[in-house]
Amino acid sequence: MAKEKSSKNNRILDIYTRLSEGHIINKSQEAQKFGVDERSIQRDIDDIRAFLADRQSDKAADNRKIEYDHRQKGFIMTGSEASMMSNSEILAVSKILLASRAFTKREIGSILKKMVQGCVPQKNMQLVRELLSNERFHYMELHHKSHIQDKLWGLGVDIQEHNLLEITYTKAEHTRETVKRLIEPMAVLFSEYYFYLNAFIVEKEVDGTYKHKYDYPAIFRIDRIKDYKETGERFHVSYADRFEEGEFRKRIQFMYAGELMRIQLKYYGENPEPVLDRLPTAQVIGQKEREYLISAEVYGTGIIMWLLSQGSRVEVVRPESLRQEMKEKAWEIVQLYS
């Protein structure tokens, strides 16, 4: 009896798995495969239907059903499980990953393979692979070619556990020179092709305590972190002073650190959407025909790079120091072409 029950359980699990993968279940073929009659296969189908109905009562987003397809002369599973990504979601996320160029060819190949095999129904796998194949073939990895997945996870754990770290970092201007820094890691962010670590640089005081070197966090490109190690010490962050990476991201451009400042600028055009989308803290505070006065809160010097990319569509109003710096940059550009 126990053997017969075990055999039935295995049979139901096998049928359920293949239905989930997008296969068609034909009663006569299944009966022949498992050495039972078709009524046993029908009962198995009914048990799976009951199981899915119970799940729907607990999880409304799970809308899977077993239906008979007369054209294909078999049972198929329709709908999708709440925790599974749809074909459209898989395709969209895959396209974003490919466009990001954040990983090496080997890494991106492995990630996409797992996503497609783990989430896409069997019947659609080939179609999704074909939709991604050309972009995968022409994928251009970045010049640093560093494998950073394990480093990302390790740094994530150190952030969560508030571990004080010592890092060896390659300078941007002099790629053969390295510096050592003591840091309090705060967050891992992604922007414009690269992963970054936000961290406060600290210096040890005479009494053995640590003090932030700057009031704002530094930004380290993770592929340039050649080595890092835990010092064996931890730092404390109060709830009120916790680093909120979402708020930081709203105010940073191109991951260039610096002091927080409030700016005002004029946008000349029909629609200020490019500014409002690029600067999440931006607000329109004044408007007349084809001219918008916009206020925003931003960190650092990265904002200058973005403002220069806008050409004559944007004019800095304040602070005066930023307006003056834009004048100087514009003059330098004119000199290059004169």
Secondary structure as GFF3:
##gff-version 3
##sequence-region A 1 338
A	DSSP	alpha_helix	2	20	.	.	.	ID=ss1
A	DSSP	alpha_helix	27	34	.	.	.	ID=ss2
A	DSSP	alpha_helix	38	58	.	.	.	ID=ss3
A	DSSP	beta_strand	65	69	.	.	.	ID=ss4
A	DSSP	beta_strand	74	78	.	.	.	ID=ss5
A	DSSP	alpha_helix	87	100	.	.	.	ID=ss6
A	DSSP	alpha_helix	105	119	.	.	.	ID=ss7
A	DSSP	alpha_helix	122	137	.	.	.	ID=ss8
A	DSSP	alpha_helix	149	161	.	.	.	ID=ss9
A	DSSP	beta_strand	163	170	.	.	.	ID=ss10
A	DSSP	beta_strand	178	191	.	.	.	ID=ss11
A	DSSP	beta_strand	194	204	.	.	.	ID=ss12
A	DSSP	beta_strand	210	212	.	.	.	ID=ss13
A	DSSP	beta_strand	218	221	.	.	.	ID=ss14
A	DSSP	three_ten_helix	222	224	.	.	.	ID=ss15
A	DSSP	beta_strand	225	234	.	.	.	ID=ss16
A	DSSP	alpha_helix	245	251	.	.	.	ID=ss17
A	DSSP	beta_strand	260	268	.	.	.	ID=ss18
A	DSSP	alpha_helix	273	278	.	.	.	ID=ss19
A	DSSP	beta_strand	283	288	.	.	.	ID=ss20
A	DSSP	beta_strand	291	299	.	.	.	ID=ss21
A	DSSP	alpha_helix	302	309	.	.	.	ID=ss22
A	DSSP	three_ten_helix	311	313	.	.	.	ID=ss23
A	DSSP	beta_strand	314	318	.	.	.	ID=ss24
A	DSSP	alpha_helix	320	337	.	.	.	ID=ss25
###
